[in-house]
Amino acid sequence: MSDRDVEKAYSNAENIRKLERLVDCMKTGRPYEIQVAGERIYVPVSAQFSIEHEREDGAEELEFQFRWTN
């Protein structure tokens, strides 16, 4: 696979639907599937979850991240 770094903004309603599906998958121990900018991503149950906070030049960013290797 080639390297990729994509950021996609969604409406609040879309984010809620995606997060509700994510929570359901985490609660039931199923992999999470999401499409980002035209590519389908499969997040395995074994993926490591972390939360990252960044602050720079008056701007703040909060990221929910999953990391895994194929």
PDB file of N, CA, C, O and CB in Angstrom:
ATOM      1  N   MET A   1       0.826  -1.185   0.000  1.00  0.00           N
ATOM      2  CA  MET A   1       0.000   0.000   0.000  1.00  0.00           C
ATOM      3  C   MET A   1       0.871   1.250   0.000  1.00  0.00           C
ATOM      4  O   MET A   1       1.957   1.246   0.580  1.00  0.00           O
ATOM      5  CB  MET A   1      -0.941  -0.002   1.203  1.00  0.00           C
ATOM      6  N   SER A   2       0.418   2.296  -0.631  1.00  0.00           N
ATOM      7  CA  SER A   2       1.160   3.548  -0.664  1.00  0.00           C
ATOM      8  C   SER A   2       0.821   4.397   0.560  1.00  0.00           C
ATOM      9  O   SER A   2      -0.227   4.215   1.180  1.00  0.00           O
ATOM     10  CB  SER A   2       0.855   4.322  -1.959  1.00  0.00           C
ATOM     11  N   ASP A   3       1.713   5.324   0.902  1.00  0.00           N
ATOM     12  CA  ASP A   3       1.486   6.225   2.024  1.00  0.00           C
ATOM     13  C   ASP A   3       0.280   7.117   1.736  1.00  0.00           C
ATOM     14  O   ASP A   3      -0.036   7.412   0.584  1.00  0.00           O
ATOM     15  CB  ASP A   3       2.744   7.082   2.302  1.00  0.00           C
ATOM     16  N   ARG A   4      -0.383   7.535   2.813  1.00  0.00           N
ATOM     17  CA  ARG A   4      -1.581   8.353   2.647  1.00  0.00           C
ATOM     18  C   ARG A   4      -1.760   9.198   3.897  1.00  0.00           C
ATOM     19  O   ARG A   4      -1.530   8.718   5.007  1.00  0.00           O
ATOM     20  CB  ARG A   4      -2.842   7.471   2.382  1.00  0.00           C
ATOM     21  N   ASP A   5      -2.168  10.453   3.730  1.00  0.00           N
ATOM     22  CA  ASP A   5      -2.488  11.332   4.854  1.00  0.00           C
ATOM     23  C   ASP A   5      -3.670  12.186   4.426  1.00  0.00           C
ATOM     24  O   ASP A   5      -3.504  13.166   3.699  1.00  0.00           O
ATOM     25  CB  ASP A   5      -1.252  12.223   5.277  1.00  0.00           C
ATOM     26  N   VAL A   6      -4.865  11.815   4.878  1.00  0.00           N
ATOM     27  CA  VAL A   6      -6.098  12.459   4.432  1.00  0.00           C
ATOM     28  C   VAL A   6      -6.869  12.957   5.645  1.00  0.00           C
ATOM     29  O   VAL A   6      -6.949  12.276   6.668  1.00  0.00           O
ATOM     30  CB  VAL A   6      -6.967  11.484   3.590  1.00  0.00           C
ATOM     31  N   GLU A   7      -7.425  14.134   5.522  1.00  0.00           N
ATOM     32  CA  GLU A   7      -8.304  14.664   6.562  1.00  0.00           C
ATOM     33  C   GLU A   7      -9.624  15.029   5.905  1.00  0.00           C
ATOM     34  O   GLU A   7      -9.643  15.716   4.884  1.00  0.00           O
ATOM     35  CB  GLU A   7      -7.666  15.906   7.287  1.00  0.00           C
ATOM     36  N   LYS A   8     -10.725  14.575   6.482  1.00  0.00           N
ATOM     37  CA  LYS A   8     -12.053  14.794   5.894  1.00  0.00           C
ATOM     38  C   LYS A   8     -12.977  15.332   6.971  1.00  0.00           C
ATOM     39  O   LYS A   8     -13.074  14.750   8.052  1.00  0.00           O
ATOM     40  CB  LYS A   8     -12.629  13.478   5.275  1.00  0.00           C
ATOM     41  N   ALA A   9     -13.658  16.435   6.689  1.00  0.00           N
ATOM     42  CA  ALA A   9     -14.617  17.022   7.629  1.00  0.00           C
ATOM     43  C   ALA A   9     -16.019  16.517   7.294  1.00  0.00           C
ATOM     44  O   ALA A   9     -16.377  16.376   6.125  1.00  0.00           O
ATOM     45  CB  ALA A   9     -14.566  18.583   7.583  1.00  0.00           C
ATOM     46  N   TYR A  10     -16.802  16.249   8.332  1.00  0.00           N
ATOM     47  CA  TYR A  10     -18.177  15.780   8.175  1.00  0.00           C
ATOM     48  C   TYR A  10     -19.105  16.667   8.999  1.00  0.00           C
ATOM     49  O   TYR A  10     -18.658  17.377   9.899  1.00  0.00           O
ATOM     50  CB  TYR A  10     -18.313  14.290   8.605  1.00  0.00           C
ATOM     51  N   SER A  11     -20.376  16.623   8.692  1.00  0.00           N
ATOM     52  CA  SER A  11     -21.365  17.362   9.466  1.00  0.00           C
ATOM     53  C   SER A  11     -21.522  16.705  10.840  1.00  0.00           C
ATOM     54  O   SER A  11     -21.096  15.567  11.035  1.00  0.00           O
ATOM     55  CB  SER A  11     -22.731  17.416   8.717  1.00  0.00           C
ATOM     56  N   ASN A  12     -22.123  17.409  11.780  1.00  0.00           N
ATOM     57  CA  ASN A  12     -22.357  16.839  13.110  1.00  0.00           C
ATOM     58  C   ASN A  12     -23.170  15.558  13.024  1.00  0.00           C
ATOM     59  O   ASN A  12     -22.852  14.578  13.696  1.00  0.00           O
ATOM     60  CB  ASN A  12     -23.071  17.849  14.008  1.00  0.00           C
ATOM     61  N   ALA A  13     -24.223  15.554  12.200  1.00  0.00           N
ATOM     62  CA  ALA A  13     -25.072  14.358  12.068  1.00  0.00           C
ATOM     63  C   ALA A  13     -24.268  13.178  11.529  1.00  0.00           C
ATOM     64  O   ALA A  13     -24.425  12.055  12.008  1.00  0.00           O
ATOM     65  CB  ALA A  13     -26.275  14.644  11.140  1.00  0.00           C
ATOM     66  N   GLU A  14     -23.407  13.419  10.539  1.00  0.00           N
ATOM     67  CA  GLU A  14     -22.571  12.336   9.988  1.00  0.00           C
ATOM     68  C   GLU A  14     -21.573  11.838  11.038  1.00  0.00           C
ATOM     69  O   GLU A  14     -21.355  10.634  11.165  1.00  0.00           O
ATOM     70  CB  GLU A  14     -21.813  12.823   8.721  1.00  0.00           C
ATOM     71  N   ASN A  15     -20.972  12.761  11.785  1.00  0.00           N
ATOM     72  CA  ASN A  15     -20.028  12.369  12.829  1.00  0.00           C
ATOM     73  C   ASN A  15     -20.719  11.529  13.893  1.00  0.00           C
ATOM     74  O   ASN A  15     -20.158  10.537  14.358  1.00  0.00           O
ATOM     75  CB  ASN A  15     -19.387  13.606  13.467  1.00  0.00           C
ATOM     76  N   ILE A  16     -21.905  11.906  14.276  1.00  0.00           N
ATOM     77  CA  ILE A  16     -22.649  11.150  15.284  1.00  0.00           C
ATOM     78  C   ILE A  16     -22.905   9.730  14.801  1.00  0.00           C
ATOM     79  O   ILE A  16     -22.707   8.778  15.556  1.00  0.00           O
ATOM     80  CB  ILE A  16     -23.981  11.847  15.615  1.00  0.00           C
ATOM     81  N   ARG A  17     -23.342   9.572  13.554  1.00  0.00           N
ATOM     82  CA  ARG A  17     -23.594   8.228  13.016  1.00  0.00           C
ATOM     83  C   ARG A  17     -22.318   7.396  13.004  1.00  0.00           C
ATOM     84  O   ARG A  17     -22.333   6.224  13.383  1.00  0.00           O
ATOM     85  CB  ARG A  17     -24.174   8.317  11.595  1.00  0.00           C
ATOM     86  N   LYS A  18     -21.220   7.997  12.572  1.00  0.00           N
ATOM     87  CA  LYS A  18     -19.942   7.263  12.519  1.00  0.00           C
ATOM     88  C   LYS A  18     -19.471   6.877  13.923  1.00  0.00           C
ATOM     89  O   LYS A  18     -18.996   5.762  14.137  1.00  0.00           O
ATOM     90  CB  LYS A  18     -18.858   8.115  11.816  1.00  0.00           C
ATOM     91  N   LEU A  19     -19.603   7.795  14.871  1.00  0.00           N
ATOM     92  CA  LEU A  19     -19.173   7.508  16.235  1.00  0.00           C
ATOM     93  C   LEU A  19     -20.069   6.472  16.905  1.00  0.00           C
ATOM     94  O   LEU A  19     -19.581   5.628  17.656  1.00  0.00           O
ATOM     95  CB  LEU A  19     -19.156   8.786  17.058  1.00  0.00           C
ATOM     96  N   GLU A  20     -21.360   6.525  16.644  1.00  0.00           N
ATOM     97  CA  GLU A  20     -22.266   5.513  17.205  1.00  0.00           C
ATOM     98  C   GLU A  20     -21.928   4.127  16.676  1.00  0.00           C
ATOM     99  O   GLU A  20     -21.954   3.157  17.434  1.00  0.00           O
ATOM    100  CB  GLU A  20     -23.728   5.856  16.878  1.00  0.00           C
ATOM    101  N   ARG A  21     -21.611   4.017  15.391  1.00  0.00           N
ATOM    102  CA  ARG A  21     -21.204   2.719  14.825  1.00  0.00           C
ATOM    103  C   ARG A  21     -19.897   2.258  15.448  1.00  0.00           C
ATOM    104  O   ARG A  21     -19.732   1.079  15.762  1.00  0.00           O
ATOM    105  CB  ARG A  21     -21.056   2.809  13.286  1.00  0.00           C
ATOM    106  N   LEU A  22     -18.955   3.206  15.628  1.00  0.00           N
ATOM    107  CA  LEU A  22     -17.671   2.882  16.243  1.00  0.00           C
ATOM    108  C   LEU A  22     -17.866   2.348  17.659  1.00  0.00           C
ATOM    109  O   LEU A  22     -17.296   1.318  18.017  1.00  0.00           O
ATOM    110  CB  LEU A  22     -16.760   4.117  16.264  1.00  0.00           C
ATOM    111  N   VAL A  23     -18.660   3.035  18.459  1.00  0.00           N
ATOM    112  CA  VAL A  23     -18.910   2.602  19.834  1.00  0.00           C
ATOM    113  C   VAL A  23     -19.564   1.221  19.845  1.00  0.00           C
ATOM    114  O   VAL A  23     -19.202   0.368  20.656  1.00  0.00           O
ATOM    115  CB  VAL A  23     -19.802   3.624  20.572  1.00  0.00           C
ATOM    116  N   ASP A  24     -20.512   1.005  18.959  1.00  0.00           N
ATOM    117  CA  ASP A  24     -21.172  -0.300  18.890  1.00  0.00           C
ATOM    118  C   ASP A  24     -20.160  -1.399  18.575  1.00  0.00           C
ATOM    119  O   ASP A  24     -20.191  -2.466  19.188  1.00  0.00           O
ATOM    120  CB  ASP A  24     -22.288  -0.285  17.830  1.00  0.00           C
ATOM    121  N   CYS A  25     -19.268  -1.143  17.626  1.00  0.00           N
ATOM    122  CA  CYS A  25     -18.240  -2.136  17.281  1.00  0.00           C
ATOM    123  C   CYS A  25     -17.310  -2.387  18.462  1.00  0.00           C
ATOM    124  O   CYS A  25     -16.958  -3.534  18.735  1.00  0.00           O
ATOM    125  CB  CYS A  25     -17.425  -1.671  16.059  1.00  0.00           C
ATOM    126  N   MET A  26     -16.909  -1.335  19.163  1.00  0.00           N
ATOM    127  CA  MET A  26     -16.007  -1.495  20.302  1.00  0.00           C
ATOM    128  C   MET A  26     -16.691  -2.277  21.425  1.00  0.00           C
ATOM    129  O   MET A  26     -16.061  -3.120  22.064  1.00  0.00           O
ATOM    130  CB  MET A  26     -15.539  -0.119  20.817  1.00  0.00           C
ATOM    131  N   LYS A  27     -17.960  -2.007  21.665  1.00  0.00           N
ATOM    132  CA  LYS A  27     -18.698  -2.702  22.723  1.00  0.00           C
ATOM    133  C   LYS A  27     -18.889  -4.183  22.416  1.00  0.00           C
ATOM    134  O   LYS A  27     -18.854  -5.017  23.320  1.00  0.00           O
ATOM    135  CB  LYS A  27     -20.051  -2.047  22.932  1.00  0.00           C
ATOM    136  N   THR A  28     -19.091  -4.508  21.147  1.00  0.00           N
ATOM    137  CA  THR A  28     -19.391  -5.889  20.767  1.00  0.00           C
ATOM    138  C   THR A  28     -18.166  -6.653  20.270  1.00  0.00           C
ATOM    139  O   THR A  28     -18.273  -7.829  19.922  1.00  0.00           O
ATOM    140  CB  THR A  28     -20.455  -5.902  19.700  1.00  0.00           C
ATOM    141  N   GLY A  29     -16.990  -5.991  20.232  1.00  0.00           N
ATOM    142  CA  GLY A  29     -15.765  -6.663  19.826  1.00  0.00           C
ATOM    143  C   GLY A  29     -15.688  -6.982  18.347  1.00  0.00           C
ATOM    144  O   GLY A  29     -15.093  -7.984  17.952  1.00  0.00           O
ATOM    145  N   ARG A  30     -16.289  -6.130  17.527  1.00  0.00           N
ATOM    146  CA  ARG A  30     -16.247  -6.325  16.068  1.00  0.00           C
ATOM    147  C   ARG A  30     -15.326  -5.286  15.436  1.00  0.00           C
ATOM    148  O   ARG A  30     -15.184  -4.188  15.975  1.00  0.00           O
ATOM    149  CB  ARG A  30     -17.675  -6.229  15.452  1.00  0.00           C
ATOM    150  N   PRO A  31     -14.697  -5.607  14.307  1.00  0.00           N
ATOM    151  CA  PRO A  31     -13.885  -4.617  13.597  1.00  0.00           C
ATOM    152  C   PRO A  31     -14.773  -3.469  13.099  1.00  0.00           C
ATOM    153  O   PRO A  31     -15.963  -3.650  12.838  1.00  0.00           O
ATOM    154  CB  PRO A  31     -13.131  -5.278  12.408  1.00  0.00           C
ATOM    155  N   TYR A  32     -14.177  -2.311  12.976  1.00  0.00           N
ATOM    156  CA  TYR A  32     -14.884  -1.115  12.515  1.00  0.00           C
ATOM    157  C   TYR A  32     -14.540  -0.866  11.055  1.00  0.00           C
ATOM    158  O   TYR A  32     -13.376  -0.956  10.665  1.00  0.00           O
ATOM    159  CB  TYR A  32     -14.522   0.124  13.384  1.00  0.00           C
ATOM    160  N   GLU A  33     -15.522  -0.562  10.267  1.00  0.00           N
ATOM    161  CA  GLU A  33     -15.346  -0.304   8.836  1.00  0.00           C
ATOM    162  C   GLU A  33     -15.829   1.109   8.544  1.00  0.00           C
ATOM    163  O   GLU A  33     -16.929   1.492   8.944  1.00  0.00           O
ATOM    164  CB  GLU A  33     -16.119  -1.354   7.962  1.00  0.00           C
ATOM    165  N   ILE A  34     -14.996   1.889   7.839  1.00  0.00           N
ATOM    166  CA  ILE A  34     -15.352   3.262   7.498  1.00  0.00           C
ATOM    167  C   ILE A  34     -14.754   3.607   6.139  1.00  0.00           C
ATOM    168  O   ILE A  34     -13.690   3.106   5.776  1.00  0.00           O
ATOM    169  CB  ILE A  34     -14.859   4.257   8.589  1.00  0.00           C
ATOM    170  N   GLN A  35     -15.437   4.456   5.399  1.00  0.00           N
ATOM    171  CA  GLN A  35     -14.907   4.925   4.120  1.00  0.00           C
ATOM    172  C   GLN A  35     -14.461   6.368   4.303  1.00  0.00           C
ATOM    173  O   GLN A  35     -15.226   7.216   4.763  1.00  0.00           O
ATOM    174  CB  GLN A  35     -15.972   4.800   2.969  1.00  0.00           C
ATOM    175  N   VAL A  36     -13.204   6.634   3.934  1.00  0.00           N
ATOM    176  CA  VAL A  36     -12.633   7.975   4.060  1.00  0.00           C
ATOM    177  C   VAL A  36     -12.091   8.390   2.705  1.00  0.00           C
ATOM    178  O   VAL A  36     -11.203   7.741   2.152  1.00  0.00           O
ATOM    179  CB  VAL A  36     -11.513   8.023   5.151  1.00  0.00           C
ATOM    180  N   ALA A  37     -12.633   9.476   2.176  1.00  0.00           N
ATOM    181  CA  ALA A  37     -12.183  10.019   0.892  1.00  0.00           C
ATOM    182  C   ALA A  37     -12.089   8.927  -0.165  1.00  0.00           C
ATOM    183  O   ALA A  37     -11.094   8.841  -0.886  1.00  0.00           O
ATOM    184  CB  ALA A  37     -10.828  10.712   1.051  1.00  0.00           C
ATOM    185  N   GLY A  38     -13.125   8.091  -0.259  1.00  0.00           N
ATOM    186  CA  GLY A  38     -13.215   7.097  -1.321  1.00  0.00           C
ATOM    187  C   GLY A  38     -12.520   5.776  -1.053  1.00  0.00           C
ATOM    188  O   GLY A  38     -12.611   4.866  -1.877  1.00  0.00           O
ATOM    189  N   GLU A  39     -11.834   5.638   0.065  1.00  0.00           N
ATOM    190  CA  GLU A  39     -11.154   4.378   0.383  1.00  0.00           C
ATOM    191  C   GLU A  39     -11.783   3.741   1.620  1.00  0.00           C
ATOM    192  O   GLU A  39     -11.976   4.402   2.640  1.00  0.00           O
ATOM    193  CB  GLU A  39      -9.639   4.613   0.610  1.00  0.00           C
ATOM    194  N   ARG A  40     -12.099   2.458   1.520  1.00  0.00           N
ATOM    195  CA  ARG A  40     -12.699   1.726   2.642  1.00  0.00           C
ATOM    196  C   ARG A  40     -11.576   1.255   3.559  1.00  0.00           C
ATOM    197  O   ARG A  40     -10.608   0.633   3.120  1.00  0.00           O
ATOM    198  CB  ARG A  40     -13.565   0.511   2.140  1.00  0.00           C
ATOM    199  N   ILE A  41     -11.733   1.570   4.851  1.00  0.00           N
ATOM    200  CA  ILE A  41     -10.738   1.242   5.865  1.00  0.00           C
ATOM    201  C   ILE A  41     -11.361   0.246   6.838  1.00  0.00           C
ATOM    202  O   ILE A  41     -12.503   0.413   7.268  1.00  0.00           O
ATOM    203  CB  ILE A  41     -10.238   2.528   6.611  1.00  0.00           C
ATOM    204  N   TYR A  42     -10.608  -0.776   7.175  1.00  0.00           N
ATOM    205  CA  TYR A  42     -11.048  -1.789   8.131  1.00  0.00           C
ATOM    206  C   TYR A  42     -10.153  -1.708   9.362  1.00  0.00           C
ATOM    207  O   TYR A  42      -8.961  -2.008   9.288  1.00  0.00           O
ATOM    208  CB  TYR A  42     -11.010  -3.222   7.501  1.00  0.00           C
ATOM    209  N   VAL A  43     -10.722  -1.305  10.486  1.00  0.00           N
ATOM    210  CA  VAL A  43      -9.977  -1.167  11.732  1.00  0.00           C
ATOM    211  C   VAL A  43     -10.179  -2.438  12.545  1.00  0.00           C
ATOM    212  O   VAL A  43     -11.298  -2.723  12.970  1.00  0.00           O
ATOM    213  CB  VAL A  43     -10.434   0.098  12.537  1.00  0.00           C
ATOM    214  N   PRO A  44      -9.119  -3.207  12.768  1.00  0.00           N
ATOM    215  CA  PRO A  44      -9.270  -4.473  13.494  1.00  0.00           C
ATOM    216  C   PRO A  44      -9.550  -4.235  14.977  1.00  0.00           C
ATOM    217  O   PRO A  44      -9.238  -3.176  15.521  1.00  0.00           O
ATOM    218  CB  PRO A  44      -8.009  -5.334  13.332  1.00  0.00           C
ATOM    219  N   VAL A  45     -10.133  -5.222  15.605  1.00  0.00           N
ATOM    220  CA  VAL A  45     -10.440  -5.152  17.036  1.00  0.00           C
ATOM    221  C   VAL A  45      -9.159  -4.938  17.844  1.00  0.00           C
ATOM    222  O   VAL A  45      -9.189  -4.307  18.900  1.00  0.00           O
ATOM    223  CB  VAL A  45     -11.160  -6.441  17.502  1.00  0.00           C
ATOM    224  N   SER A  46      -8.050  -5.456  17.357  1.00  0.00           N
ATOM    225  CA  SER A  46      -6.772  -5.375  18.078  1.00  0.00           C
ATOM    226  C   SER A  46      -6.074  -4.016  17.937  1.00  0.00           C
ATOM    227  O   SER A  46      -5.006  -3.821  18.517  1.00  0.00           O
ATOM    228  CB  SER A  46      -5.846  -6.462  17.584  1.00  0.00           C
ATOM    229  N   ALA A  47      -6.646  -3.084  17.188  1.00  0.00           N
ATOM    230  CA  ALA A  47      -6.013  -1.779  16.987  1.00  0.00           C
ATOM    231  C   ALA A  47      -5.845  -1.056  18.321  1.00  0.00           C
ATOM    232  O   ALA A  47      -6.697  -1.152  19.204  1.00  0.00           O
ATOM    233  CB  ALA A  47      -6.842  -0.918  16.012  1.00  0.00           C
ATOM    234  N   GLN A  48      -4.735  -0.333  18.452  1.00  0.00           N
ATOM    235  CA  GLN A  48      -4.469   0.444  19.660  1.00  0.00           C
ATOM    236  C   GLN A  48      -5.153   1.798  19.521  1.00  0.00           C
ATOM    237  O   GLN A  48      -5.000   2.477  18.506  1.00  0.00           O
ATOM    238  CB  GLN A  48      -2.932   0.612  19.902  1.00  0.00           C
ATOM    239  N   PHE A  49      -5.911   2.188  20.551  1.00  0.00           N
ATOM    240  CA  PHE A  49      -6.645   3.447  20.542  1.00  0.00           C
ATOM    241  C   PHE A  49      -5.938   4.457  21.434  1.00  0.00           C
ATOM    242  O   PHE A  49      -5.519   4.125  22.543  1.00  0.00           O
ATOM    243  CB  PHE A  49      -8.104   3.237  21.006  1.00  0.00           C
ATOM    244  N   SER A  50      -5.803   5.701  20.949  1.00  0.00           N
ATOM    245  CA  SER A  50      -5.218   6.766  21.762  1.00  0.00           C
ATOM    246  C   SER A  50      -5.917   8.092  21.456  1.00  0.00           C
ATOM    247  O   SER A  50      -6.577   8.252  20.429  1.00  0.00           O
ATOM    248  CB  SER A  50      -3.690   6.881  21.503  1.00  0.00           C
ATOM    249  N   ILE A  51      -5.749   9.019  22.371  1.00  0.00           N
ATOM    250  CA  ILE A  51      -6.291  10.366  22.196  1.00  0.00           C
ATOM    251  C   ILE A  51      -5.117  11.325  22.263  1.00  0.00           C
ATOM    252  O   ILE A  51      -4.287  11.249  23.169  1.00  0.00           O
ATOM    253  CB  ILE A  51      -7.383  10.712  23.284  1.00  0.00           C
ATOM    254  N   GLU A  52      -5.055  12.230  21.292  1.00  0.00           N
ATOM    255  CA  GLU A  52      -3.939  13.165  21.197  1.00  0.00           C
ATOM    256  C   GLU A  52      -4.482  14.594  21.237  1.00  0.00           C
ATOM    257  O   GLU A  52      -5.476  14.904  20.580  1.00  0.00           O
ATOM    258  CB  GLU A  52      -3.112  12.919  19.896  1.00  0.00           C
ATOM    259  N   HIS A  53      -3.824  15.459  22.012  1.00  0.00           N
ATOM    260  CA  HIS A  53      -4.195  16.867  22.073  1.00  0.00           C
ATOM    261  C   HIS A  53      -2.988  17.692  21.663  1.00  0.00           C
ATOM    262  O   HIS A  53      -1.880  17.473  22.153  1.00  0.00           O
ATOM    263  CB  HIS A  53      -4.692  17.267  23.499  1.00  0.00           C
ATOM    264  N   GLU A  54      -3.209  18.646  20.757  1.00  0.00           N
ATOM    265  CA  GLU A  54      -2.139  19.533  20.312  1.00  0.00           C
ATOM    266  C   GLU A  54      -2.598  20.976  20.472  1.00  0.00           C
ATOM    267  O   GLU A  54      -3.768  21.298  20.267  1.00  0.00           O
ATOM    268  CB  GLU A  54      -1.742  19.236  18.836  1.00  0.00           C
ATOM    269  N   ARG A  55      -1.652  21.844  20.844  1.00  0.00           N
ATOM    270  CA  ARG A  55      -1.921  23.276  20.932  1.00  0.00           C
ATOM    271  C   ARG A  55      -0.749  24.000  20.297  1.00  0.00           C
ATOM    272  O   ARG A  55       0.404  23.771  20.660  1.00  0.00           O
ATOM    273  CB  ARG A  55      -2.140  23.737  22.415  1.00  0.00           C
ATOM    274  N   GLU A  56      -1.052  24.885  19.338  1.00  0.00           N
ATOM    275  CA  GLU A  56       0.008  25.605  18.643  1.00  0.00           C
ATOM    276  C   GLU A  56      -0.557  26.892  18.067  1.00  0.00           C
ATOM    277  O   GLU A  56      -1.582  26.875  17.386  1.00  0.00           O
ATOM    278  CB  GLU A  56       0.636  24.733  17.527  1.00  0.00           C
ATOM    279  N   ASP A  57       0.102  27.998  18.334  1.00  0.00           N
ATOM    280  CA  ASP A  57      -0.277  29.309  17.792  1.00  0.00           C
ATOM    281  C   ASP A  57      -1.754  29.636  18.044  1.00  0.00           C
ATOM    282  O   ASP A  57      -2.427  30.172  17.163  1.00  0.00           O
ATOM    283  CB  ASP A  57       0.012  29.355  16.293  1.00  0.00           C
ATOM    284  N   GLY A  58      -2.255  29.320  19.228  1.00  0.00           N
ATOM    285  CA  GLY A  58      -3.633  29.652  19.588  1.00  0.00           C
ATOM    286  C   GLY A  58      -4.676  28.684  19.053  1.00  0.00           C
ATOM    287  O   GLY A  58      -5.858  28.824  19.366  1.00  0.00           O
ATOM    288  N   ALA A  59      -4.266  27.709  18.256  1.00  0.00           N
ATOM    289  CA  ALA A  59      -5.201  26.709  17.725  1.00  0.00           C
ATOM    290  C   ALA A  59      -5.032  25.408  18.512  1.00  0.00           C
ATOM    291  O   ALA A  59      -3.926  25.054  18.917  1.00  0.00           O
ATOM    292  CB  ALA A  59      -4.961  26.467  16.191  1.00  0.00           C
ATOM    293  N   GLU A  60      -6.140  24.709  18.719  1.00  0.00           N
ATOM    294  CA  GLU A  60      -6.095  23.435  19.429  1.00  0.00           C
ATOM    295  C   GLU A  60      -6.679  22.343  18.554  1.00  0.00           C
ATOM    296  O   GLU A  60      -7.541  22.584  17.709  1.00  0.00           O
ATOM    297  CB  GLU A  60      -6.856  23.521  20.767  1.00  0.00           C
ATOM    298  N   GLU A  61      -6.186  21.134  18.781  1.00  0.00           N
ATOM    299  CA  GLU A  61      -6.630  19.985  17.993  1.00  0.00           C
ATOM    300  C   GLU A  61      -6.735  18.773  18.914  1.00  0.00           C
ATOM    301  O   GLU A  61      -5.851  18.523  19.733  1.00  0.00           O
ATOM    302  CB  GLU A  61      -5.652  19.701  16.803  1.00  0.00           C
ATOM    303  N   LEU A  62      -7.808  18.038  18.773  1.00  0.00           N
ATOM    304  CA  LEU A  62      -8.014  16.810  19.530  1.00  0.00           C
ATOM    305  C   LEU A  62      -8.232  15.688  18.521  1.00  0.00           C
ATOM    306  O   LEU A  62      -9.143  15.759  17.696  1.00  0.00           O
ATOM    307  CB  LEU A  62      -9.229  16.936  20.528  1.00  0.00           C
ATOM    308  N   GLU A  63      -7.401  14.660  18.587  1.00  0.00           N
ATOM    309  CA  GLU A  63      -7.492  13.552  17.639  1.00  0.00           C
ATOM    310  C   GLU A  63      -7.756  12.252  18.374  1.00  0.00           C
ATOM    311  O   GLU A  63      -7.122  11.956  19.386  1.00  0.00           O
ATOM    312  CB  GLU A  63      -6.208  13.439  16.804  1.00  0.00           C
ATOM    313  N   PHE A  64      -8.693  11.488  17.859  1.00  0.00           N
ATOM    314  CA  PHE A  64      -8.942  10.134  18.321  1.00  0.00           C
ATOM    315  C   PHE A  64      -8.279   9.228  17.288  1.00  0.00           C
ATOM    316  O   PHE A  64      -8.659   9.247  16.117  1.00  0.00           O
ATOM    317  CB  PHE A  64     -10.501   9.827  18.487  1.00  0.00           C
ATOM    318  N   GLN A  65      -7.306   8.444  17.702  1.00  0.00           N
ATOM    319  CA  GLN A  65      -6.504   7.675  16.750  1.00  0.00           C
ATOM    320  C   GLN A  65      -6.555   6.178  17.031  1.00  0.00           C
ATOM    321  O   GLN A  65      -6.567   5.736  18.180  1.00  0.00           O
ATOM    322  CB  GLN A  65      -5.065   8.149  16.779  1.00  0.00           C
ATOM    323  N   PHE A  66      -6.585   5.422  15.948  1.00  0.00           N
ATOM    324  CA  PHE A  66      -6.410   3.986  16.022  1.00  0.00           C
ATOM    325  C   PHE A  66      -5.142   3.661  15.246  1.00  0.00           C
ATOM    326  O   PHE A  66      -4.922   4.202  14.162  1.00  0.00           O
ATOM    327  CB  PHE A  66      -7.661   3.212  15.455  1.00  0.00           C
ATOM    328  N   ARG A  67      -4.301   2.774  15.796  1.00  0.00           N
ATOM    329  CA  ARG A  67      -3.054   2.392  15.129  1.00  0.00           C
ATOM    330  C   ARG A  67      -2.965   0.879  15.096  1.00  0.00           C
ATOM    331  O   ARG A  67      -3.214   0.204  16.096  1.00  0.00           O
ATOM    332  CB  ARG A  67      -1.814   3.005  15.848  1.00  0.00           C
ATOM    333  N   TRP A  68      -2.602   0.348  13.919  1.00  0.00           N
ATOM    334  CA  TRP A  68      -2.423  -1.084  13.767  1.00  0.00           C
ATOM    335  C   TRP A  68      -1.529  -1.346  12.576  1.00  0.00           C
ATOM    336  O   TRP A  68      -1.304  -0.459  11.752  1.00  0.00           O
ATOM    337  CB  TRP A  68      -3.776  -1.802  13.606  1.00  0.00           C
ATOM    338  N   THR A  69      -1.026  -2.548  12.483  1.00  0.00           N
ATOM    339  CA  THR A  69      -0.240  -2.955  11.316  1.00  0.00           C
ATOM    340  C   THR A  69      -0.966  -4.082  10.619  1.00  0.00           C
ATOM    341  O   THR A  69      -1.659  -4.877  11.254  1.00  0.00           O
ATOM    342  CB  THR A  69       1.199  -3.390  11.718  1.00  0.00           C
ATOM    343  N   ASN A  70      -0.804  -4.148   9.315  1.00  0.00           N
ATOM    344  CA  ASN A  70      -1.442  -5.197   8.525  1.00  0.00           C
ATOM    345  C   ASN A  70      -0.572  -6.398   8.404  1.00  0.00           C
ATOM    346  O   ASN A  70      -0.959  -7.378   7.768  1.00  0.00           O
ATOM    347  CB  ASN A  70      -1.795  -4.698   7.164  1.00  0.00           C
TER     348      ASN A  70
END
